[in-house]
Structure formats: structure tokens, C-alpha cells
Amino acid sequence: WLGSIRAIVGARLAAEELRGGAAASCPVWSFDASMNTVIGHQPPVTRCYIIASASLMLLCSLDVLSPFSLYLNWQLIIYEMQLWRLLTCFLFFGTFGLPFFWNTYVLVLYCSSLEDVAFHSKSADFLWMLLCGAGMLLFLTYFFGNTYFISGAMIDLMTYVWGRRNSTARMTVLFFTVRAPYLPWVLAWISLLMGGNIQDHLMGIAVGHFYYFFEDVYPLLPTSKGLRIFRTPTILKIICNQRD
């Protein structure tokens, strides 16, 4: 990390401005340019997701935070108002290690593609999909599950929607080729080999299918009359500066 920071700072060039024949220069530091250097160019919502998860990974790896203060615990949320757990359970992929880097790889490769292509210039719609998906996952976890972190399920949700919206695509995963609709199942299997919980992946795939059906399939049926239950609120579009 220190090497990356030095590279970022060292890469900033002084801005030269000529006025009246006199040359003046001053160093300019851009946060966006710096993040592009570290994680590459990513769409806004995916970028925030990666930065937040990387920050939690770093803080927990350095023992600044404990994972016990981040996991989903309904008793602590309801009776002690530790509401941040409703968010951190989606952001924590583990401390410094293979699971974190694998999930970050999936975020960068597939989830950023989903936002950048299927939701191009529609970051509010993409964010609303994540919020609705998070709400459904929390509902399932409260009544049917005992999961502590739902970040893997959120990854499955996004890869499922990506696979459905790129149904003809083929990609190579660990030296074998799969069609895009089967991608979340393959990624779930790989995560399972790394110690993941199969229940989390099944919940993520189920929620992804629910969103895909009622957003992409049901509105096209004659009986739907164009109804979209996942229509993005106008206030969120204004906040994200999205224009239809």
C-alpha cells in the first residue's frame, strides 16, 4: 500500500500556467486520477463498493477494526441500534487473503461491466438494484438464514443479472469455458471450494433471478401492462445526476 501511495503521488505532474510571459507551476493532486491508478477506471457505484470493501479489509487486517463489529447480528441491530451492521455485512469479504482478492476480481471484471454496459449512464438504476437486492437478502437472512456476512450473496446477485443480460457470451474461468448464464453457479462452486457457504450463494442467485424476471421479463408480458416493481425513485436519480 505504501508503494502504491508513493507511485500515485509521484505520478502527479506540476501544472504549468503561463501568464504575461512568466511561468508558474503548482502540484495538482486528483483523487479520481489516483483511484484510477490503483484500481483502474471503474464506474462510480462499483468504485465505491471496491474502495469500501478494501478499506474494511485493510482496517481489519491491521487490527484497527474487528470483524465481530461488522457481521450481521439482528439482536444487536434491533436492541442496541448497531445499524451499521446492515451495511458492513455486504462490504466485508475477509481480511488480507485469497477470498478478498477473488471477490474483488469478480467485482472488477463482471460487476463493473454490468454497471458500465447494461446500466450505462444509469448509476441510479444500478444502485437501486443493489439496494433492493440488499433488502431482499436481509429479509431472507432474518427469516430463513443464519448468515453473518452477505457480501458473497451480493456478488452472486450481480453476476446472475450480468449473465442473463449477456446470455450469448462465453468466458473462460479457471481454464474452462462456460456460458454467461451459468457463471454465478461456477463462481459459487469456486467460492465453496474456498470455504464459502452454499446457502449464501443460493440466496444471491434466487434474489438475482427475482430481480431479473420482474425487471426484464415481466414488464414485456401483456398481462403486466408495463408494470415495473423495481422502478428507480426519482429522488435517487436526482442525487446520482441521472437523466432518462
C-alpha positions as CSV (number, residue, x, y, z in Angstrom):
1,W,0.0,0.0,0.0
2,L,2.8,2.5,0.8
3,G,4.4,1.7,-2.5
4,S,1.1,2.4,-4.3
5,I,0.7,5.7,-2.5
6,R,4.2,6.7,-3.4
7,A,3.6,5.8,-7.0
8,I,0.3,7.8,-7.1
9,V,1.8,10.9,-5.5
10,G,4.9,10.6,-7.7
11,A,2.9,10.3,-10.8
12,R,1.2,13.7,-10.4
13,L,2.8,16.3,-12.6
14,A,3.1,20.1,-11.9
15,A,0.6,22.2,-13.8
16,E,2.3,24.9,-15.7
17,E,0.5,28.1,-16.5
18,L,1.9,31.0,-18.5
19,R,0.7,34.5,-17.7
20,G,2.3,37.6,-19.1
21,G,5.4,35.7,-20.2
22,A,6.0,34.4,-16.7
23,A,5.9,30.6,-16.0
24,A,4.2,29.4,-12.8
25,S,3.8,25.9,-11.7
26,C,1.9,24.2,-8.8
27,P,1.4,20.5,-8.0
28,V,-2.1,19.2,-8.7
29,W,-3.4,16.0,-6.9
30,S,-6.6,14.4,-8.2
31,F,-8.4,11.8,-6.1
32,D,-10.2,10.3,-9.2
33,A,-6.9,10.0,-11.1
34,S,-5.3,8.4,-8.1
35,M,-8.0,5.8,-7.8
36,N,-7.8,5.1,-11.5
37,T,-4.1,4.4,-11.0
38,V,-4.8,1.9,-8.1
39,I,-8.0,0.1,-9.3
40,G,-8.3,1.2,-12.9
41,H,-11.2,3.0,-14.4
42,Q,-14.4,1.8,-12.8
43,P,-18.0,3.1,-12.9
44,P,-19.0,5.1,-9.8
45,V,-21.0,2.6,-7.8
46,T,-18.6,-0.3,-8.4
47,R,-15.7,2.0,-7.5
48,C,-17.3,3.0,-4.2
49,Y,-18.0,-0.7,-3.4
50,I,-14.4,-1.7,-4.1
51,I,-13.0,1.2,-2.0
52,A,-15.3,0.5,0.9
53,S,-14.6,-3.3,0.9
54,A,-10.8,-2.6,0.5
55,S,-10.9,-0.2,3.4
56,L,-12.6,-2.7,5.7
57,M,-10.2,-5.4,4.7
58,L,-7.2,-3.1,5.5
59,L,-8.6,-1.9,8.8
60,C,-9.4,-5.5,9.9
61,S,-6.0,-6.8,8.7
62,L,-4.3,-4.1,10.8
63,D,-6.5,-4.9,13.8
64,V,-7.9,-1.4,13.8
65,L,-11.4,-2.9,13.5
66,S,-12.6,-6.4,14.4
67,P,-14.8,-8.4,12.1
68,F,-17.0,-9.1,15.2
69,S,-18.1,-5.4,14.9
70,L,-19.1,-5.8,11.3
71,Y,-21.1,-9.1,11.0
72,L,-24.9,-9.3,10.8
73,N,-26.4,-9.7,14.2
74,W,-30.1,-9.0,14.4
75,Q,-30.2,-8.8,18.2
76,L,-27.5,-6.2,18.2
77,I,-29.2,-4.3,15.4
78,I,-32.7,-4.3,16.9
79,Y,-31.9,-4.0,20.6
80,E,-28.7,-2.0,20.6
81,M,-29.3,0.0,17.4
82,Q,-26.0,-1.0,15.8
83,L,-27.4,-0.2,12.4
84,W,-24.1,0.0,10.6
85,R,-24.1,-3.8,10.6
86,L,-26.9,-3.7,7.9
87,L,-24.2,-2.2,5.6
88,T,-20.9,-3.7,6.6
89,C,-22.2,-7.3,6.3
90,F,-22.4,-6.6,2.5
91,L,-18.9,-4.9,2.3
92,F,-16.6,-7.3,4.2
93,F,-15.0,-10.0,2.1
94,G,-12.5,-11.0,4.7
95,T,-9.0,-9.9,5.8
96,F,-6.0,-9.9,3.5
97,G,-6.1,-13.2,1.7
98,L,-7.5,-15.2,-1.3
99,P,-11.2,-14.8,-0.6
100,F,-10.9,-11.0,-0.6
101,F,-8.9,-10.8,-3.8
102,W,-11.1,-13.3,-5.6
103,N,-14.3,-11.3,-4.8
104,T,-12.6,-8.1,-5.8
105,Y,-11.5,-9.7,-9.0
106,V,-15.2,-10.6,-9.7
107,L,-16.3,-7.1,-8.8
108,V,-13.8,-5.5,-11.2
109,L,-14.4,-7.9,-14.1
110,Y,-18.1,-8.6,-14.1
111,C,-19.9,-6.3,-11.8
112,S,-18.2,-3.2,-13.2
113,S,-19.1,-4.5,-16.7
114,L,-22.7,-4.8,-15.6
115,E,-22.8,-1.2,-14.4
116,D,-20.8,0.1,-17.4
117,V,-22.7,-1.6,-20.1
118,A,-26.1,-2.8,-19.0
119,F,-26.6,0.2,-16.8
120,H,-24.6,2.7,-18.9
121,S,-25.2,6.2,-17.6
122,K,-27.8,4.7,-15.2
123,S,-25.8,4.6,-12.0
124,A,-29.0,5.4,-10.0
125,D,-30.7,2.3,-11.5
126,F,-27.7,0.1,-10.7
127,L,-27.6,1.5,-7.1
128,W,-31.3,0.9,-6.7
129,M,-30.9,-2.7,-7.9
130,L,-28.3,-3.2,-5.2
131,L,-30.5,-1.6,-2.5
132,C,-33.5,-3.7,-3.5
133,G,-31.3,-6.8,-3.6
134,A,-29.8,-6.0,-0.2
135,G,-33.3,-5.6,1.2
136,M,-34.4,-9.0,-0.1
137,L,-31.3,-10.7,1.1
138,L,-31.7,-9.2,4.6
139,F,-35.3,-10.4,4.6
140,L,-34.3,-14.0,3.7
141,T,-31.5,-13.9,6.2
142,Y,-33.8,-12.7,9.0
143,F,-36.4,-15.4,8.5
144,F,-34.6,-18.3,6.9
145,G,-30.8,-18.0,7.4
146,N,-28.1,-17.6,9.9
147,T,-25.5,-15.8,7.7
148,Y,-23.1,-13.4,9.2
149,F,-21.8,-11.8,6.0
150,I,-23.9,-11.5,2.8
151,S,-21.2,-10.0,0.6
152,G,-20.8,-13.2,-1.4
153,A,-24.6,-13.3,-2.0
154,M,-24.5,-9.8,-3.4
155,I,-21.7,-10.8,-5.8
156,D,-24.0,-13.7,-7.0
157,L,-26.9,-11.3,-7.5
158,M,-24.8,-9.1,-9.7
159,T,-23.2,-11.9,-11.7
160,Y,-26.6,-13.5,-12.2
161,V,-28.1,-10.4,-13.7
162,W,-24.9,-9.9,-15.8
163,G,-25.1,-13.4,-17.1
164,R,-28.8,-13.1,-18.1
165,R,-28.2,-9.8,-19.9
166,N,-25.2,-11.2,-21.7
167,S,-26.7,-14.7,-22.3
168,T,-24.8,-15.3,-25.6
169,A,-21.4,-14.5,-24.1
170,R,-18.8,-17.1,-23.2
171,M,-15.9,-16.7,-20.8
172,T,-13.0,-18.7,-19.5
173,V,-13.0,-19.4,-15.8
174,L,-10.1,-21.4,-14.4
175,F,-9.1,-22.9,-17.8
176,F,-12.6,-24.0,-18.9
177,T,-15.3,-22.1,-20.8
178,V,-18.8,-21.5,-19.6
179,R,-21.8,-19.6,-21.0
180,A,-22.7,-16.4,-19.2
181,P,-26.0,-17.6,-17.6
182,Y,-24.1,-20.4,-15.8
183,L,-21.4,-18.0,-14.5
184,P,-22.9,-17.5,-11.0
185,W,-23.1,-21.2,-10.4
186,V,-19.5,-21.7,-11.4
187,L,-18.3,-18.8,-9.2
188,A,-20.4,-20.2,-6.3
189,W,-18.7,-23.5,-6.7
190,I,-15.3,-21.9,-6.7
191,S,-16.2,-19.9,-3.6
192,L,-17.5,-23.1,-2.0
193,L,-14.1,-24.6,-2.5
194,M,-12.5,-21.7,-0.7
195,G,-14.8,-22.2,2.4
196,G,-17.9,-20.3,1.4
197,N,-21.4,-21.1,2.5
198,I,-23.6,-22.6,-0.2
199,Q,-26.7,-21.1,1.4
200,D,-25.4,-17.6,0.8
201,H,-24.9,-18.3,-2.9
202,L,-28.3,-19.8,-3.4
203,M,-29.9,-16.8,-1.8
204,G,-27.9,-14.4,-4.0
205,I,-28.9,-16.4,-7.2
206,A,-32.5,-16.5,-6.1
207,V,-32.7,-12.8,-5.5
208,G,-30.9,-12.1,-8.8
209,H,-33.4,-14.2,-10.6
210,F,-36.3,-12.5,-8.9
211,Y,-34.9,-9.1,-9.9
212,Y,-34.2,-10.2,-13.5
213,F,-37.6,-11.6,-14.0
214,F,-39.6,-8.7,-12.7
215,E,-37.3,-6.1,-14.3
216,D,-36.5,-7.6,-17.7
217,V,-39.2,-10.3,-18.4
218,Y,-42.5,-9.5,-16.6
219,P,-42.9,-5.9,-18.0
220,L,-42.8,-7.3,-21.5
221,L,-45.8,-9.6,-20.8
222,P,-49.2,-8.4,-22.0
223,T,-50.7,-9.0,-18.5
224,S,-48.2,-6.7,-16.8
225,K,-49.4,-3.5,-18.6
226,G,-45.8,-2.3,-18.4
227,L,-45.7,-2.5,-14.6
228,R,-42.1,-2.3,-13.1
229,I,-41.9,-3.0,-9.4
230,F,-38.2,-2.1,-9.3
231,R,-38.7,1.4,-10.9
232,T,-36.0,3.7,-9.6
233,P,-37.3,6.6,-7.4
234,T,-36.9,10.0,-8.9
235,I,-35.1,11.4,-5.8
236,L,-32.3,8.8,-6.3
237,K,-32.0,9.8,-10.0
238,I,-31.6,13.4,-8.9
239,I,-29.0,12.6,-6.3
240,C,-27.0,10.5,-8.8
241,N,-27.5,13.1,-11.5
242,Q,-29.0,10.5,-13.9
243,R,-31.0,11.7,-16.9
244,D,-33.5,9.4,-18.6
